[in-house]
């Protein structure tokens, strides 16, 4: 009953809210890569190019792993972006050439863990930099070959990707596991 109310609330927000925002975090943390890929495409993102597709996969993988989106697009570039605690939708997520988002993951009674994620398109790669709140340096930098995971065109969202389960598995291993070992 509570889950239905949360889904109704999420669907009434402006823009398309992610299903992952309402997933029980323990379920999301143990979700297999293929389940995460199926979950992430139910949100109807708008893609301008193949870099958008891979950046969205990075974004959705964080959400499907129990993180909540607290800022994205231009709002995530503001000085106070790491201090925002309310959940936001995906509106304007790909408005800038640099994809930037801030995520929070509840950490019991100690508040939340915040992560700043910046993705930058460089030729045929998407460079992903992540910074944990309070850290003085990058936690993870990884480069993703866009052509290995995105295809031009495609009718539905899943048709716009190739090797999507592998991409999500790589993101879990190379990025998410550095912040939360339970996300493996």
N, C-alpha and C positions, 0 to 999 in steps of 0.2 A: 504494500500500500504506500509506504513512504517513497519507494523508488519511483512509482508512477507519479506521485506528486512532484518529485524532483524533476522527472522528465517533462511534465507539463510546464513547470516553472522555466526550465531551460529552453523549451521550444517557444515560450512567449517572449524571450529576450530579443532585442534587435539583432539581426544577423543570424548566422547559423552557429549555435553553441555545440560544443563537442560532447558526445556521449561520454567520453572519458572523464569529463569534469564531474560526472555523477556516479562514476564507478566506485565501488568500495575499494579503497586503496590497497587492501591486502589481496583482493582478487586481481586488481590491475597489476600489482607487482609480480604476481606469479603467472601472468598471462603469457602464453607461448608466442613467439614471433608471428606465426601465421594468424593467430587470433587478434593480435594487435593490428595487423595489416587490414583485416576485415573490419575491425572497429573504426579505424581512422578514415575510411573512405565514405562513411555514412553522413558526412557533414557538408558536402557540396561546395568545396572551395573553388575559387576562380583562379585559373592558371594563365599567366601570360606567356610562359616559356617553360622549357625543361628544368631550368634552375628552380623555378617556382615549385615544380612538382617534388623535387628532392628536398627543398627547404621545408615544404609542407610535411613531408614524411618525417623529417627531424622533429618538427614541431609536434606532430600527432603522436610520435613515439614517446615523447616526454609526457604528454597528456595520458596516454594509455598506460603509462608506468606509475600513475598515481599523483603526478604533479598537476597543479592548477595554474592556469594562465592568469597572471596579474597585470601584465602590460604587453602590448605588441605594437608594431609599427612605430609611428612618430612618438607615441606616448612612452615607449620603452627607452627612448634616447634621452629623456629628461633626467636631470640630476637625482630626483627623488624616486625614480622608477623602482629601485630595490626596496623602497620603504612602503610601497603600496601593498595593501593586503586584500583588497576586494578582487573577486574573480571577474574577468572580462571575457567577451566573445572574440571572434576572430576578425571582426571588422578591421579593415586597413592593414592586415597582416603583411601584405606584399606591396604596399604603397611605395616604399622606398627601394632603392637598388640594393641596399644592405638589409637583410632580413634580421630583425632584432626582436627578441622576446624575453620576458622575465617570467620565471616559474617559481612557484612555492610548493613545498611538500610538507604537510603537517608532520610535526615531530613531537607527538604526545604533548606534554605540558610545557615544553621548552620553546614554544612558538613554532616557527616554521623555518625550513631550510630554503633559501632563495638561490636561484641560479640564473645568471644572465647568459643568454645564448645569442651569438652573432654569427650569421652565415653570410659569406661574401662570395659572389659569383666572380670567378677568375678563369677566363677562357672556358675550357670544358670541365672545370672543377668547381666544386662548392667547398670553400674553406669554412670549417665550423670551429669557432672559438667558444669556450665555455669558461665562466668565471663564477666561483662560489662567493656568496655574500661574505665579506670579511677577509677574503683572500687578497694578497697583494699581487699575485701573478696568475696567469692562466692555469686552469686545472687540466684542460685537455684542448689540444688543437688536432684536428684531423682533416684530411682532404678526401673528398668523395668524387669519383669520376662520374659525372652526371650521365654520360652516355651508357654507362653500365646498368643504370636503373630506370631511366626515363625514355619514353619513345615519343616521337612527334605524333600529334593527332590522338586518335583513340576515341571511341564512342562514350563508354562509361569510364568512371574514374580508375577502376582497376586495369582497364585496357591501356591506360596511359603510362603504365609501369611495366618493367620487366625485372625479374629477380627481386621483387618487393620483400618477400620473406627474408632473403639474404641481407637486404639493406637494413631492415629492422633488427635482425640478429647482430649485424655489425655495429649498429648504433648502440644496442644494449651492451655489447662487449667493449667497444672502444670509448663510449662516453658515459652512459648511464651507470655502469658498474663502478665508475670512479667516484660517483657521488653517493651511490647506495648499492652495496653489494647484493642486496635482496632483489635487485632488478634483473639479475642474470637469468 
